[in-house]
Each structure stands twice: as structure tokens, then as C-alpha cells.
């Protein structure tokens, strides 16, 4: 089963992305406008941007600042820094050697972080030891760096490598779901050091990429870095199936159809979801909410047409549901609220 990308992000991640640049006094409103994001839109959990807008914002910010570290570090990671790290990683014969080369080059390119590799024979971990307290205080730096280490290693392995655990220094946020999507593995908060853990044996495998694959990867790297992947929990598999069916057939499967597709009974599926603190109805409604926001921001569909597309009996039912989901009317969201 493929895993289509989510169509929207909570706009609080826009705030996280731009926080360091804002602190340094950079003019960031132009980056937002160029990415099709209204600078006046609240940057919170209740408002959203599309994946395309978020990726465009990251591209515009990197280009505008000439800093692939998006102002997180005291020294800019100028254009070509990520390419240099990737070329260094490709000199390793094994995944473990590639990880060593990648983190070594990262250490050379900036002065605020010392990534430490520790291998106890069972698990190899990369600990993020921040030299700069200011950089350490930015939660986005922890998330971005750990996600970067995972996705680079997964690409070098061929696409399937997963960390066995992620530790984050900061306290567990509310809601936790966005972080569970970014890191679909054992996830711990309020730990002494932000760390990514890999199985040592898995990192003895050879690097399965070479420089001939690099240009294609670099073209897709931002999307790979930002967008959650690899559904592992039952709730993730349900989300992936519902997104896939909507993309294929413009329809939203019900519980019975979904349980058949996932090779289990409806009652079993509901039980597994409940064990994860989820429900089929809530997952389906959250996806319909995200799709509604995406369509309102990227199309000129009338409200009745959009209601039909989302499977509602009429426009009034859709508008009531949308108000319940977001606290706003479809018209407010379309106008940039």
C-alpha cells in the first residue's frame, strides 16, 4: 500500500520554521507571500497550510537567507552544505560508516552542535550535544536534525530503514500526534539529550546508493524530510488507506470497506484503534477536514460542490461539520482566515 502525503500542516509549524529567522531580524513576510501564505494568518494549531505551501516556504527561506540551516545556527549553512554532507556520506561502505561521515561533516560546517555517535553493540545512537544554549532552546532544531538523520539514512539504505527510538529533550507537546507522524517509532520526551537510535546490525548493511542517484534525491529531499512516512501503527495504516482511496476514487471508504482492505473484521479494527487511543470516525473526519481546508485554499469550488465531494448530503451539513472541526466557516478559511 502506498502512503500518499498529508495535504495540510497545522500552521504552527510555519511559526517553528521561521522562529530563528524572526529572532535574527530577517524580513520573512516576503517568504510567506512568495509561498502563497497570508502573513496575517494565525500560526497556530487551528489554521493550516498545504504541503506544497510549506515546502515552497522552506525553499524560499533557504534561498532568501542563503542558509540551508534556516537561521538556526550561528554560522550559515550556505548553499551546497547539504550536498557536501551527502557526498561525504556516500564515501562510507556501510550505513554505519556513512552515518559517521555525515555527522562529521555536519560538525565541521557549524559551531553550535556536536553530534556524538555511541555504539553499544546492540544499538547505535546519535546524541545531539548542543554547544549553543540558544540553538538548544529551539525545539524545531531538535526535530529537524533528528528527522534529517533518519531520512538520509533511510535513503542510503534503500528506503526502509527505521529508527528503533527517538528521544527529545523538551516536554511532551499537546497534541502529540504531529510528532508521532514525524517519528513513527518509540518516542520519549523530557529526556537528557535528543537522540536517534538505530539497530547496530542494520547499520552493518552496505550503502545501496551512489552519486548517480544523488541529483534525483536532492530534488525530492525537502519533501522527504518534511512529510511523515512509513505507516506502522494501525491508525497510520487506516489513514494511508483512506487517503489512497480518496485519491483513486474521490470517495471516503466506510468502516466495513476499510476493515476488508486491511484484512481484519470491523470489530477487530475498532479494537486495535481504541488501543492506540484512536477511532475510525475521528480519523476519517480529520482527513475530510484536512481535505476540505486544502480544497478551499487551492480551488474555486462552490460550497455545495465541495460538500458533495466530501460525501455530505448537502451544503448545510458540510458547513456545520466544518464549523465544528475548525471553529470557522468555509468562507473564512477561503478568505485566508
Helices and strands as residue ranges (DSSP letters): E 8-10, H 12-23, H 29-34, E 48-50, H 51-65, H 81-89, H 95-109, E 113-119, E 123-130, H 133-136, H 139-157, E 165-167, H 177-182, E 186-188, E 195-199, G 202-204, G 211-213, H 214-226, H 234-249, H 255-261, H 266-275, H 280-298, H 303-309, H 315-326, H 330-334
